[in-house]
Amino acid sequence: MAGKPLSTRNAVGKNRYTGKPITEIITNGFFTVDQRWTVKYWNKAAETLLGVPAADIIGKNLWEEFAGALPVDFYAVYHNAFIQDIPAHFEEYWGKMGAWFDVITYHCDDTLSVSFRSRNHLAHSGRLQLRLKMLNELYKFVTEVTNDCLWEWDLHTRELFWIDGGHKRVFGYQIVNALIPQSFWENHLHPDDKVRILNRLNKILSAGCDATWEDEYRFQRVDGGYAYVHDRAHIIYDADGTACRLVGATQDITVRKSAELKLLESEKKLVREKLTRHKAMIHAALVAQEKERAEIGKELHDNLNQILGAAKLYIEMAKTDDENREMCLEKSSGFIVNVIEEIRRISKTLSTPGMIMGLSESIKILLDDLITVHAIKIEFQEDGIIEEELDEKLQLTIFRIVQEQLNNILKHANATCATINLTKQGNEITLLISDNGNGCDILKEGVGIGIINIKSRAELYSGIVTTVSKPHEGYVLKVVLRLKDPT
């Protein structure tokens, strides 16, 4: 794309401008020379500021025409500009003209462009009004867009004119009211944006059916960093309907874009954290399942298997010992009853409780079974719970959380009493379970499998799980479940 003209396919009914080029309208003097210092272009302002008509100098050697008149510093800077690839800016007093000159030079493709203005020169008011009128005609389209950095792009000469110092302020380049080659703009596009921007612009111009071009990309500043910019321009067509110019404005959107990128990264981070938590919960559930299976296997092997073995032994003895037969059968029957009760207990722990009897009743049955076996006092209180308003899955979730936490208390807390409070206010159900056991330092202990399982269940209802505990000061679990709005 670099160095090649953008497409200027014909289009009908688009923006048309038949006025003069911007270099003929500006008050800055402007001229171009080749490497042999032959003058190629000399605008009207240069004629006025230097008193030399274009017809008298175009095609002639710049230094021969101004021999002995130009200051030495002018000569040195102009020659150095031919070996630099960035714009040069300098100020110099020209004694012969009796004025200070502000000069910008830029070299590209064997051509040196020079833009200059005299501090002592005052334009005639009538001429100034005429130029302002022409500028208003030329940039009537630009008034619709941001005016941070104004520019005009000549598609035939492949040159851009940067206007009024906006690019100097935003990007730091010493280019004010001066031409730059198309290749300069292309080469300062971010490598990751360049192909996309140029291809899209070429496509729009090739189609010849759009009045505007608009895009966002990164443009390199003079310090080497990149600014995010928003570019918008009107496509200008000549009398034949051929795209000949682009007139537009570049706006620096770095602050806004940086905020958007930070927000996007924050959202990605939240997604990663949620995925990590989800994986941890799945892992904890699998570990808990394997642990539960191991405990059941151990219970069957070490306890029930031994009891059944003893029952079998007494039955075998009853077959041969007539005198003690009744005693042996009674013993074996008692062992079998113990096995039946133990199997019922294990089955009750594993099976999903039927919510036909209701959440409150299921919790009370669970507490009765635990109190019978364990030396602990457990109180259960509820307020505002209308079970008909709770679906069976939610009731089962609450029951399993209660079951999980009571299991944690019995295994680790060494508590003598515990309380369970279940309340409902509005669309929130709060479950509070506390005990007077050993407690722990939560920061040191971390999160156990039991709490991870509880959080996993609570997450189904956008729940929030919090814990409060200190060594020897008991443990408090608070679970808040949010219900869907019935409306």
Salt bridges, closest charged atoms under 4 A:
ASP34 OD2 - LYS40 NZ 3.78
GLU47 OE1 - LYS44 NZ 3.97
GLU91 OE2 - ARG119 NH2 2.67
ASP102 OD1 - HIS89 NE2 2.95
GLU144 OE1 - HIS234 NE2 3.43
GLU152 OE2 - ARG245 NH1 2.98
ASP192 OD2 - HIS190 ND1 3.90
ASP193 OD1 - ARG196 NH2 3.62
ASP193 OD2 - ARG218 NE 2.91
GLU214 OE2 - HIS230 NE2 2.67
GLU214 OE1 - ARG232 NE 3.49
ASP215 OD1 - ARG196 NH1 3.16
ASP215 OD2 - ARG200 NH1 3.34
GLU216 OE2 - ARG256 NH2 2.93
GLU216 OE1 - LYS257 NZ 3.24
ASP223 OD1 - ARG221 NE 3.55
GLU260 OE2 - ARG256 NE 3.23
GLU260 OE1 - LYS257 NZ 3.83
GLU265 OE2 - ARG272 NH2 3.19
GLU290 OE2 - ARG293 NH1 3.53
GLU295 OE2 - LYS411 NZ 3.29
GLU299 OE2 - ARG345 NH2 3.73
ASP302 OD1 - HIS301 ND1 2.81
GLU316 OE2 - LYS319 NZ 3.55
ASP322 OD1 - ARG325 NH2 2.04
GLU341 OE2 - ARG344 NH1 2.67
GLU342 OE2 - ARG345 NH2 2.38
ASP369 OD2 - LYS348 NZ 2.83
GLU379 OE2 - LYS377 NZ 3.81
GLU389 OE1 - LYS424 NZ 3.79
GLU428 OE2 - ARG482 NE 3.68
